[in-house]
Amino acid sequence: MARHGARARSPRRALLSLLAIAACAGIALVTVIDPYAGATASSFYRQPAFAPHRAVQRFAIDGGVVVVALRRDRFTTQVLGGSADAAVAMPSGPVVPASTAQAYAAGIVARRGWAASEFACLVALWNRESGWNAHAANPSGAYGIPQALPGSKMGAAGGDWRNDHRVQIRWGIGYIAGRYGSPCGAWAHSQAVGSY
């Protein structure tokens, strides 16, 4: 009887031994495969600091003022737009920085009562279409920041549609509102078909 019991326990012991070896091997492999598994205890590893008081990206439209702050690592970029009235009074020139055109557009978006998310959609849309370049021309005949086709349609919003970013933006936002309801509606259409 004692012999039979010893034989019955040996396969169980062998199985437990194999499971113990497999568990130890698994732990060792995790350490080899994931070299950072124990890194948080190492002196060379630094956990990234989370600072909730510093926004990584922020778009705010408040009373016709746009504030764009971008922060990454040790670098901060900040664009402050003036009031809507100041933006309207800005002289147009052959080359207008995208931030100036965006500040003007933010004022119009705010006056329409659209949310800040609508401004973000507008920025994404016109980044794709023209990079906010008032002189962007497409061989198809599309022109300007909103890529109006034909460009001469923008003349309905003011005089110098070829050079004045304000005329182009007024026309473009009016077109978007009439056709898609909002910039996010136009952005969704552009995402689906590649243009708006």
N, C-alpha and C positions, 0 to 999 in steps of 0.2 A: 504494500500500500504506500509506503513512504516513497518508493521509487516512482510510482505513478503520479503522485503529487508533485514531485520534483520535475518530472517531465512536463506536467501541465503548466507549471509556473515559468519555465524557461522561455517558451515563445512569448509570453506576456512581458517578461523582463527584456527580452530582445527588442520587442516592439517599443517599450518605454525608452530603452537606451537609444534606439534609432530616432525617436521623436525628440529626445533631449539633444542629440547631436544636430538634428535638423534645425532646432530652435536656436542653438548656439551659432550654427553656420549662418542662419538668417540674420541674426543680430550683427555678426561680423560683416556680412555682405552689405547690409544697409549702411554701415559705417564707411565701407569702401566705395560704394556706389554714390552715396550722398556725402561728399566731403564736408559739407557745412552742418551736418547733423549735430555735432557737438560744438559748433562755432560760437554759440552764444556765451559759452563759458570761457572762451579764449580771450586773451588780452588784446589781440589784434582786431577782433570783430567789433564793429560799432553798429548798434541798432539805430536805424534812421529815426530821428526825433520827429515826433508829430507835434506841430504847433497849430492848434485850431484857430488862433487869433490871426494867422497869416494865410490869406487865401492863395491857393495855387493859381487859380484863374478866377477873375471876377469881371462881370459885365453888369454895369448898373446904369439905368436910364432914370434920371430923376429930374423932372422939370426941364427937360431938354438938354441935360448935361450927360455926357457919356464919360465914364471912367473905366479904363481898361488896364488892369494890372496883371502882369504875367510874372510868375516867380518860378525859377527852377534852379536847384542847387544853390550857388552863391550869387546868381545873377537875377536882377529884377529889371523889368521893362515896364514903364508906365506911360500911358497916353491919356492926357486929360483934355477933353473937349470943352469948349466954352458954352455959354448959353445958346439957345436956339437963335436969338437975335444976333449974337456975335457971329454965329456961323453963317447966317444969311449975309452979313456985311463983309465976309471975307472976299478979297478980290480973287477972280479966277485967273489962272495963268496956263501956260502950255503944259506944265507938269504940276500936278497937285498931289501931295502925299496921300496915300490911302487912308491914313489916320484922319486927315482933314475931311475927306469925303465921307468917311464913316461917322465922324462926329456930326456932320450935317444930316446924314441919314438917320442917326439916332434921335436927333431932334424931331424929325418928321414922324418917326415911329412912335415917339412919346406923345406927340400932339394927337396922333390917331387913337391913342389909348391902348395900343397893343402892349403886350407883356414884354419883358426883357428877353424872353426866349424867342420872340419873333425877330428881334434884332439879331440874335445869334444865328437864326436861320437865314436872314438876309445877308449877313457877313459870309456865311458858308456858300450861299448861292452865288453871290457876285465875286467871291474869291475864285470859284470854279469858272464862271463865265468870262471874267475880264481881269481878275486880280485888282479890281477897283481902279483900273486905268481908263481915264476918260477918252483916250485915243486908241483904245483897243479896236482893231478892225479885223473882220473875218472875210475871207474871199467870197462867202455867200452874200455879203452886203450888210451883215450885222455889224453894229457899231456902238462904241461907248461902254460905259459901266454896265448898263442893263442888257447890252447886245441887242438893241432894237433892230428889227428887220422890216423894212429898210430904216436906216438911221434917221432919215428925214422926218419920220413920225414924231420924233422927240421935239420937233419945232412947235408942237401944240402946247408944250409946257414952258416955252420961253424962246428968247432970241437965238443965242449962240449955242445951239445944241451940239455942234462939233467940238467945242472946247470947254464949255461951262459944265463942270461936274454937278452943279446944283440943278440945272435944267434937266440933265440926264437922270439924276436921282428922283426929282419930283415926278418926271414922266414914268420912270421905272416902278416906283412905289404905287403910283396911280394904276398902272397896267396890272401889277400884281394884285392889288386890292380888287380890281374889277374882274379879273379872270380867275384868280385862285382864292380870293377872300383874305389871304394873309401871306406873309413871307414863308411861314412854315408849310402852308399849302403848296406854294410854288416849289419849295425845297423838296417836299415829298414827291411831287411830280417829276422834278429834275432827277431825283434819285432813281425813280422808276424807269424813266425813258432816256435820261442823259441830257435833257434840255428842258426849258420851260417855255 
